[in-house]
């Protein structure tokens, strides 16, 4: 059934992007007291794109804000002071004292405990830094770090169109955020080099730090993708360290410049010698349907780095206009790997689904086990997002470590491995309404889709786990259909995650046949079977259909059960997929020739030679249970020694049951019943014959258990 297109149109209303121009009354200076920093173009990336991480088993961040506050502004870098309070800075707003004046920058103290937070604005405007770059810029906070009771705040000059950052400096407070000092003669960083600065968060007063340094990360050129390309987009993150008591002394800074042969970090006081600790050159949303929206976005942006002390891990939280991009590393200098990409889809968003910018995870809200934390991010009402999250805002990020050991689940058709009790975390390319939980809630009547405004090549719906499972079946139920999409183009396929990589399952078949267009239908269940495989994730993957390239889903179930893969030989062309073969006889599949017992295809074996030849397949079973195996077989008149049976393992192992037969012109059902011995978790079903040297063949179909 096609859903109401008028309802759909309302959900997809477009809002023209607006460029917000920040207004400031601060004094403006153009100062260059020091020699300019080297141009960023002189620094070549020395790293490949960050690979996918396998350190965490699952990662799940909420679709929307969970905890809001009575505050005004965005960005909100923060630090946990030794006095027990959280301090934070906002751009363009009033801070936590919402009855106060507006400013381009303000600092506040946050009080209270989750979920009830309040605060007070302590300083704002000219008391927090100089604008170095002229009238087209204003101040923005990018990073904050607490060293005992001293607070340092990185402040940049951001263009009023948000597309370049030529200068930055660091201001200091020793009286709990009320007054601030800095070198008024020149910025610490200029010429677009290392001008978006954010710090590693080492807990209260920096007490979790491994040494006596403050670690600072920096981006060149801009704080995120430069939408007008006036400067190169940041694709590298750089790292510096400075003694804790000399943060404002630029001459004391040392920049990461690579690794020794033994893997130890090298440091240089020469910023021109710096090397990236993280490179990611991916571009997201390269093509979109709405030309008024932002597209082709790089993924490294102003965020925060949290030292996850219980796990001894570093987490960098980045973002794009439409996504969160999170990374993890064992050290401040890497190797950094991709932890999570969360796609919130294109605009407009809603209160129930939105991403955000300037992502940080304050150490004060880190759980004792290090697996739960809260992410701060914002949505400006100025740029067509469709929702305003223009205040200090938190949502939960939940992580899980992978469990040791391999898969151990027995075959059991009654167990849905995709259900919440297994620790399954639903995953998709994106979600339109923000209800990904519908994918594994056990109900076939809900619907979510991944309409996101992108001309995208792939859609997927699946789950990940913090442990390995045996798998051999997936049931996928489609969601609602729409005039412009909701189905897969062509035949979707099953992919299984192992070692962080998604690979196609072997010997896939699908029932009923998937038509590859709108005829796939709404709320229709398709069953995929494939050879048993171990993985910590499974998904339905394919090209999205319709004029707006998206798919829909109602439910996904995953199982490991006693079944034969491709028992009807109906898998796509390319041979008897799912079956192994013993012997030297010719063998293959009759496809659409009218020889099948049912369906379109059947398997065959033919030889004029001698000896044993057979199709075989391992089948998962449970010790002590009794199973009945069957197959429909016919043969040439010359057959004298046909065999269908079940044995414990490879050729020569114990035969549990066997049916021997001679020539049969018509399909005849062969059947055996076996009780599985103790300690046996898979058996081998076989169907073949011992050839006597004359032209002999068999045809088989509909092998079942």
C-alpha positions in Angstrom: 0.0 0.0 0.0 1.3 3.4 -0.9 1.4 5.8 2.0 -0.3 9.2 1.7 2.0 11.4 -0.5 0.7 14.6 1.1 1.8 13.5 4.5 5.1 12.6 3.0 5.4 16.0 1.4 4.9 17.7 4.7 7.6 15.6 6.3 9.9 16.7 3.5 9.3 20.4 3.4 12.4 22.2 2.3 13.7 25.3 4.0 16.1 27.5 2.2 19.5 27.6 3.8 20.2 30.9 5.5 23.6 32.2 6.4 23.7 33.6 9.9 25.7 36.7 10.4 26.9 37.1 13.9 26.8 40.6 15.4 29.4 41.8 17.9 30.1 45.1 19.6 33.6 44.0 20.6 36.7 46.0 19.8 38.4 44.8 16.6 42.2 44.8 16.1 44.4 43.8 13.2 47.7 42.8 14.8 50.7 40.9 13.6 53.5 41.3 16.2 55.1 37.9 15.4 56.2 36.3 12.1 53.3 34.5 10.4 52.9 30.8 10.8 53.8 28.7 7.7 51.0 28.2 5.3 49.0 25.0 5.8 49.5 24.0 2.2 53.1 23.2 3.0 52.1 20.3 5.3 51.4 17.1 3.4 49.2 14.4 4.8 51.3 11.4 5.7 48.5 9.1 6.8 45.9 7.0 5.0 42.2 7.6 5.9 41.5 6.4 9.4 40.5 2.7 9.3 37.5 1.1 11.0 38.0 0.3 14.7 37.3 -3.0 16.3 38.0 -1.9 19.9 34.3 -1.5 20.7 31.7 -4.2 19.9 28.8 -1.7 19.5 28.3 2.0 19.7 25.0 3.7 19.9 24.2 7.4 20.2 20.7 8.8 20.8 18.7 10.3 17.9 18.0 13.5 19.7 18.6 15.6 22.8 17.9 13.9 26.2 18.8 16.7 28.6 18.2 20.3 27.8 19.0 23.4 29.9 17.9 26.9 30.3 20.8 28.5 28.5 21.5 30.3 25.3 24.2 29.8 22.7 26.2 27.1 21.0 29.6 25.3 20.8 30.0 24.8 24.6 33.6 23.4 25.0 34.0 22.6 28.7 36.3 21.3 31.4 35.8 19.8 34.8 37.7 22.0 37.4 39.4 20.8 40.5 36.8 22.8 42.5 34.2 20.2 41.3 32.4 22.4 38.9 32.0 22.2 35.1 33.0 25.3 33.2 31.9 25.9 29.7 32.0 28.6 27.0 29.4 29.4 24.3 29.3 31.4 21.1 26.6 33.9 20.1 24.3 33.9 23.1 23.8 34.8 26.7 25.2 31.6 28.3 23.4 30.3 31.4 22.2 33.7 32.6 19.5 34.1 30.0 18.4 37.4 31.4 21.8 38.9 30.6 23.1 40.5 27.4 23.9 38.8 24.2 27.6 38.3 23.2 29.7 36.6 20.6 31.3 34.6 23.4 30.6 33.9 27.1 31.8 31.7 29.9 29.5 30.0 32.4 29.7 27.7 35.4 27.4 24.7 35.3 25.9 23.4 38.5 23.6 20.6 39.5 23.6 16.9 38.6 22.1 15.0 35.7 19.4 15.3 34.6 18.9 18.8 36.2 21.6 21.3 35.3 21.7 25.0 35.8 24.4 27.6 35.7 25.6 31.2 35.7 27.3 33.3 33.1 30.6 34.6 34.5 32.3 36.5 31.7 31.5 37.6 28.2 32.7 39.6 25.2 35.8 41.7 25.3 36.9 40.2 28.6 37.5 36.9 26.8 39.8 37.9 24.1 40.8 40.0 21.1 39.5 39.9 17.6 42.7 39.9 15.6 41.5 39.6 12.0 39.4 42.6 11.2 35.7 43.5 10.9 34.7 40.3 9.1 35.3 38.1 12.1 34.2 37.5 15.6 35.3 35.4 18.6 34.3 31.8 19.1 35.4 29.3 21.8 36.8 26.1 20.5 38.4 24.3 23.5 38.7 24.5 27.2 41.0 22.7 29.7 41.3 22.8 33.5 44.7 22.6 35.1 43.9 22.1 38.8 41.9 25.3 39.4 43.2 27.3 36.4 41.0 27.4 33.3 42.4 27.9 29.8 40.1 28.7 26.9 41.0 28.6 23.2 39.3 31.4 21.3 39.4 31.7 17.5 38.6 34.4 15.0 35.7 32.9 12.9 34.6 34.6 9.7 31.0 35.9 9.9 30.1 33.4 7.2 31.7 30.6 9.2 34.1 29.6 6.4 37.6 30.4 7.5 39.6 30.8 10.7 42.8 32.9 10.4 43.8 33.3 14.0 43.4 31.9 17.5 44.8 32.4 21.0 44.4 31.0 24.5 43.0 33.0 27.5 43.4 32.2 31.1 41.4 32.5 34.3 42.8 31.9 37.9 39.6 33.0 39.7 37.1 30.3 38.6 36.2 32.0 35.3 35.4 35.5 36.3 38.4 37.4 34.9 40.7 36.4 32.0 44.2 37.3 30.8 46.1 36.9 27.5 48.8 38.4 25.4 47.2 41.4 23.7 50.1 41.9 21.3 49.4 39.0 18.9 47.5 35.7 18.6 49.3 32.5 19.5 48.3 31.0 16.1 47.7 32.7 12.8 47.8 32.4 9.0 45.1 29.7 9.3 47.5 27.3 10.9 46.4 25.3 14.0 43.6 27.9 14.5 40.9 25.6 15.7 42.2 24.3 19.1 40.6 21.8 21.4 42.1 20.0 24.3 42.3 16.4 25.7 39.9 16.2 28.6 41.7 14.5 31.5 39.0 14.7 34.2 38.8 17.0 37.2 41.6 19.6 37.1 43.4 17.3 34.6 44.0 14.8 37.3 43.8 11.8 34.9 46.6 13.0 32.7 49.5 10.5 32.2 52.2 13.2 32.5 52.7 16.9 33.2 51.6 18.1 29.7 48.4 19.6 28.4 47.6 18.0 25.0 46.0 20.2 22.4 44.5 19.2 19.0 44.4 21.6 16.1 42.7 22.0 12.7 44.1 24.3 9.9 42.0 26.7 7.9 38.5 26.3 9.3 36.6 24.8 12.2 34.7 22.5 9.7 34.2 22.1 6.0 34.5 25.5 4.3 31.2 25.6 2.5 32.4 28.3 0.0 35.9 26.7 -0.3 37.5 30.0 0.5 40.1 27.9 2.4 41.0 24.2 2.1 38.7 21.9 4.1 40.3 20.3 7.2 41.2 16.7 6.5 43.9 16.4 9.1 44.0 16.7 12.9 47.3 17.8 14.4 48.6 17.5 18.0 50.7 19.6 20.3 51.8 19.3 23.9 52.8 22.0 26.4 53.9 21.9 30.0 50.9 22.4 32.3 52.1 25.7 33.7 53.1 27.2 30.4 50.0 26.9 28.3 50.1 30.5 27.1 53.8 30.4 26.3 53.9 29.7 22.6 57.6 29.0 22.7 57.0 26.0 25.0 54.7 24.2 22.6 55.9 21.0 21.0 54.1 19.6 17.9 53.8 15.9 17.0 56.1 15.3 14.1 55.8 11.6 13.5 56.9 8.4 15.0 60.2 6.8 15.6 61.0 3.4 14.1 60.0 1.9 17.4 56.6 3.7 17.3 57.4 6.4 19.9 56.1 9.9 19.2 58.5 12.6 18.0 58.0 16.2 19.0 59.2 19.5 17.5 59.0 23.1 18.5 58.7 24.0 14.8 55.1 24.0 13.8 56.1 23.6 10.2 57.5 20.1 11.1 54.1 19.0 12.4 52.5 15.8 11.1 48.9 14.8 11.4 47.8 12.2 14.0 44.6 11.6 12.1 43.7 11.9 8.5 40.3 11.3 7.0 39.7 12.5 3.5 36.2 11.1 3.1 33.5 13.3 1.6 29.8 12.7 2.6 26.6 13.6 0.9 28.5 14.1 -2.4 25.2 14.4 -4.3 21.9 15.7 -3.0 18.5 16.4 -4.6 18.1 19.9 -3.1 20.6 22.3 -4.7 20.0 24.8 -1.8 21.5 22.4 0.7 25.1 21.9 1.7 26.8 18.8 0.1 30.2 17.1 -0.4 31.2 17.5 3.2 34.6 16.6 4.8 34.4 14.9 8.2 36.9 16.5 10.6 35.6 19.4 12.6 35.8 21.2 15.9 34.9 18.7 18.6 36.5 17.3 21.7 38.8 14.6 22.8 37.9 12.7 26.0 40.3 10.5 27.8 38.1 7.5 28.8 40.0 6.7 31.9 38.3 3.4 32.9 39.1 2.0 29.4 42.5 3.8 28.9 41.1 5.1 25.6 40.9 8.4 23.8 37.7 9.4 22.0 37.5 12.2 19.4 34.0 13.4 18.6 33.7 15.1 15.2 30.7 15.9 13.0 29.5 17.1 9.6 26.4 19.0 8.7 24.3 15.8 8.8 26.4 13.2 10.7 28.4 12.4 13.8 31.9 11.0 13.1 33.5 9.5 16.2 37.1 8.1 16.5 39.1 6.2 19.1 42.8 5.7 19.9 45.0 4.1 22.6 47.2 7.2 22.8 46.8 10.9 22.2 48.8 10.5 19.0 47.1 7.5 17.6 46.6 5.3 15.8 43.1 6.8 15.5 40.4 4.7 14.0 36.7 5.2 13.1 34.5 4.3 16.0 31.0 5.4 14.8 29.4 7.2 11.9 25.9 8.2 12.8 23.8 9.7 9.9 20.9 11.8 10.9 19.8 12.5 7.3 19.4 15.8 5.5 17.3 18.7 6.7 14.7 19.4 7.9 15.2 17.7 11.3 12.7 17.5 14.1 12.7 17.4 17.9 12.7 13.6 17.6 15.7 13.3 15.3 18.6 15.7 14.9 22.3 15.7 14.8 24.4 18.7 15.7 27.7 20.5 15.6 30.6 21.1 18.0 30.4 17.6 19.6 32.1 17.0 23.0 31.7 14.5 25.8 32.5 16.1 29.2 34.5 13.9 31.5 32.2 14.8 34.4 29.4 12.8 32.9 31.5 9.6 32.1 30.2 6.5 33.8 32.3 4.5 36.2 32.9 1.7 33.6 33.7 4.2 30.8 31.0 2.8 28.6 28.3 5.5 29.0 28.7 9.2 28.5 26.8 12.2 27.3 27.4 14.1 24.0 26.9 17.9 23.8 26.0 19.2 20.4 23.9 22.0 19.0 21.6 22.9 16.1 21.3 26.5 15.1 17.8 27.8 14.2 19.5 30.0 11.6 20.3 27.5 8.8 17.2 25.5 7.9 17.7 22.6 10.3 14.0 22.7 11.1 14.6 22.5 14.9 16.5 24.6 17.4 18.9 23.1 19.9 20.6 26.4 20.7 21.5 25.7 24.3 23.7 23.4 26.4 22.3 20.0 25.3 23.2 16.4 26.1 22.3 13.0 24.6 23.6 9.6 25.6 26.4 7.6 23.9 26.5 4.0 24.9 29.4 1.7 24.1 30.0 -2.0 24.6 33.3 -3.9 24.5 33.4 -7.1 22.4 33.2 -10.3 24.4 36.1 -12.7 24.1 35.7 -16.1 22.5 34.0 -17.1 19.3 30.4 -17.9 18.5 28.8 -20.6 20.6 25.0 -20.3 20.1 23.3 -23.6 19.1 20.9 -23.8 16.2 17.5 -22.7 17.5 14.8 -21.4 15.2 12.9 -19.9 18.1 15.7 -17.5 19.0 15.7 -14.1 17.1 19.3 -13.0 17.4 18.4 -9.5 16.3 16.1 -8.9 19.3 17.2 -6.6 22.1 17.9 -9.4 24.7 21.0 -10.3 22.7 22.5 -6.8 23.0 21.7 -6.1 19.3 22.1 -2.5 18.3 20.1 -1.5 15.1 22.0 0.1 12.3 21.1 1.8 9.0 22.4 4.2 6.5 20.2 6.9 8.0 16.7 7.3 9.5 14.0 9.7 8.4 11.8 9.8 11.5 14.3 8.8 14.2 12.7 5.5 15.1 15.4 2.9 14.4 14.2 0.9 17.4 11.3 -0.2 15.2 13.7 -2.4 13.3 14.0 -5.0 16.0 10.9 -4.5 18.2 9.3 -7.7 17.1 6.4 -6.0 15.3 5.8 -6.1 11.6 3.5 -3.1 11.4 5.8 -0.2 12.0 7.9 1.5 9.4 11.1 3.6 9.2 12.8 4.7 6.0 16.2 6.2 5.1 15.0 9.1 3.0 17.7 11.7 3.6 17.9 13.9 0.5 21.1 12.2 -0.7 21.5 10.6 -4.2 23.0 7.6 -2.4 24.3 4.4 -3.9 23.5 2.1 -1.0 21.0 1.5 1.8 21.2 -1.0 4.6 19.2 -2.2 7.6 20.8 -4.5 10.2 22.1 -5.0 13.7 25.5 -5.2 15.4 26.4 -7.2 18.6 29.2 -7.0 21.2 29.8 -10.7 20.6 30.0 -13.3 17.7 27.0 -15.3 16.7 26.5 -18.2 14.3 24.1 -17.1 11.5 22.4 -18.6 8.5 19.1 -16.9 8.1 17.7 -13.3 8.0 14.1 -12.3 7.6 13.5 -8.8 6.4 10.1 -7.1 6.4 9.7 -4.1 4.2 8.0 -0.9 5.6 5.8 1.6 3.9 6.1 2.4 0.2 5.9 5.9 -1.3 5.6 7.3 -4.8 9.3 8.2 -4.8 10.8 5.2 -3.1 10.8 2.7 -0.2 12.2 -0.4 -2.0 15.5 -1.8 -3.1 16.5 -1.5 -6.7 17.3 -5.1 -7.8 18.0 -7.9 -5.4 19.3 -6.9 -2.0 21.8 -9.2 -0.3 23.0 -10.1 3.2 26.3 -8.9 4.6 27.9 -10.1 7.8 30.4 -8.0 9.9 33.6 -9.7 11.0 36.7 -7.9 12.1 35.0 -4.6 11.4 34.4 -5.3 7.8 31.1 -6.1 6.1 31.3 -9.0 3.6 28.6 -10.8 1.6 27.3 -14.0 3.0 28.0 -17.1 0.8 25.3 -19.0 -1.1 22.4 -16.6 -0.6 18.9 -17.4 -1.6 15.8 -15.3 -1.0 12.1 -16.4 -0.8 9.9 -15.1 -2.2 11.8 -13.8 -5.1 12.5 -10.1 -4.7 11.3 -8.1 -7.8 13.6 -5.2 -7.4 11.0 -2.4 -7.8 7.9 -1.2 -6.1 6.3 -4.6 -6.7 8.3 -5.7 -3.6 5.4 -4.4 -1.7 4.8 -2.9 1.7 5.1 -4.9 4.9 6.2 -8.0 3.0 8.6 -10.5 4.6 11.5 -11.9 2.6 13.6 -14.8 4.0 17.3 -15.0 3.1 19.2 -18.2 3.7 23.0 -18.6 3.4 25.8 -20.8 4.5 26.5 -20.7 8.2 28.9 -17.9 9.1 30.1 -16.2 12.3 29.8 -12.5 12.7 29.1 -9.6 15.1 26.7 -7.9 12.8 24.3 -8.6 10.0 22.5 -6.4 7.5 20.3 -6.3 4.4 22.3 -4.3 1.9 21.5 -3.0 -1.6 20.9 -0.1 -4.0 17.9 2.0 -3.0 15.1 2.5 -5.5 12.7 5.2 -6.5 13.2 8.7 -7.8 14.6 9.7 -4.4 16.7 6.6 -3.7 15.6 5.3 -0.4 14.3 2.1 1.2 12.0 1.3 4.1 11.9 -1.3 6.8 9.5 -2.7 9.4 11.5 -5.5 11.0 14.6 -7.5 10.8 15.2 -10.9 12.4 18.3 -13.0 12.3 18.6 -16.7 13.2 20.9 -19.7 13.3 18.9 -22.8 12.8 19.0 -26.3 11.4 18.5 -25.7 7.7 19.9 -26.5 4.3 21.2 -23.7 2.3 19.9 -23.5 -1.3 18.1 -26.8 -0.9 16.0 -26.0 -4.0 19.0 -24.8 -6.1 17.2 -21.5 -6.7 20.1 -19.2 -5.7 21.3 -16.8 -8.4 23.2 -18.2 -11.4 26.8 -19.2 -10.9 26.6 -22.8 -9.8 25.1 -24.9 -7.0 25.8 -22.2 -4.3 25.9 -23.5 -0.8 26.8 -27.1 -1.8 30.2 -28.8 -1.6 31.1 -31.6 -4.0 32.9 -34.9 -3.6 34.3 -36.8 -6.6 35.2 -36.0 -10.2 31.9 -36.1 -12.1 30.5 -33.2 -14.0 27.9 -31.3 -12.0 25.9 -28.1 -12.0 22.4 -26.6 -12.1 19.7 -26.8 -14.6 18.3 -23.3 -14.6 14.9 -22.7 -16.1 15.0 -25.8 -18.3 11.9 -27.5 -17.0 13.7 -30.3 -15.2 13.0 -29.1 -11.7 10.8 -30.8 -9.1 9.6 -27.4 -8.0 10.6 -23.8 -8.8 12.9 -23.2 -11.7 16.1 -25.0 -11.0 17.5 -28.3 -9.9 21.0 -29.8 -9.3 22.6 -32.5 -11.4 25.6 -34.9 -11.5 26.7 -36.8 -14.6 29.6 -39.0 -15.5 30.8 -41.9 -17.7 33.6 -42.6 -15.2 33.7 -44.6 -12.0 33.7 -44.0 -8.3 31.8 -41.9 -5.8 30.5 -38.4 -6.7 28.0 -36.4 -4.5 26.7 -33.1 -3.4 27.3 -32.5 0.3 26.5 -29.8 2.8 27.2 -29.3 6.5 24.1 -28.6 8.6 24.1 -27.3 12.1 22.3 -29.5 14.6 21.8 -30.0 18.3 23.2 -33.1 20.1 20.5 -35.6 21.1 17.8 -34.2 18.8 16.2 -36.2 16.0 15.9 -34.8 12.5 14.4 -36.0 9.3 16.2 -35.2 6.0 14.6 -35.6 2.6 15.3 -35.0 -1.1 13.6 -35.5 -4.4 15.8 -37.4 -6.8 15.4 -39.0 -10.3 18.0 -40.6 -12.5 19.0 -42.2 -15.8 18.2 -45.8 -16.3 21.8 -46.8 -15.8 21.9 -45.8 -12.2 22.6 -48.8 -9.9 24.0 -47.4 -6.7 22.4 -44.1 -5.7 22.7 -42.9 -2.1 21.1 -40.2 0.1 22.2 -40.0 3.7 23.6 -38.2 6.7 27.0 -38.8 8.2 28.9 -37.2 11.2 31.5 -35.3 9.1 33.7 -35.8 6.1 33.8 -38.7 3.7 34.7 -41.8 5.7 33.1 -40.7 9.0 30.3 -42.5 10.7 27.1 -42.7 8.6 24.1 -42.0 10.8 21.5 -43.1 8.2 21.4 -43.8 4.5 18.9 -44.6 1.8 20.2 -46.6 -1.2 18.3 -46.6 -4.5 18.5 -47.6 -8.1 17.1 -46.0 -11.3 13.9 -43.9 -11.1 12.6 -42.0 -14.1 10.3 -39.8 -12.0 11.3 -37.6 -9.0 11.1 -39.8 -5.9 11.3 -38.7 -2.3 14.2 -40.1 -0.4 14.2 -39.7 3.3 16.3 -40.6 6.4 15.8 -39.9 10.1 18.8 -39.5 12.5 19.4 -38.9 16.2 22.5 -36.7 16.6 25.1 -38.3 18.9 26.4 -36.4 21.9 29.1 -33.8 21.2 28.1 -33.5 17.5 27.1 -30.0 16.5 26.9 -30.4 12.7 26.3 -33.3 10.3 26.9 -33.7 6.6 24.0 -34.5 4.3 24.9 -36.1 1.0 23.3 -37.1 -2.3 25.2 -38.9 -5.0 26.0 -42.2 -6.6 28.8 -44.7 -7.2 29.4 -44.7 -11.0 30.0 -48.0 -12.8 31.7 -46.7 -16.0 28.6 -46.0 -18.1 26.9 -42.7 -18.8 24.9 -42.0 -15.6 23.2 -39.0 -14.1 21.0 -37.9 -11.3 18.9 -34.8 -10.8 18.0 -33.6 -7.3 15.8 -30.9 -5.9 14.1 -29.7 -2.8 16.5 -31.1 -0.2 15.1 -30.4 3.2 15.5 -31.0 6.9 
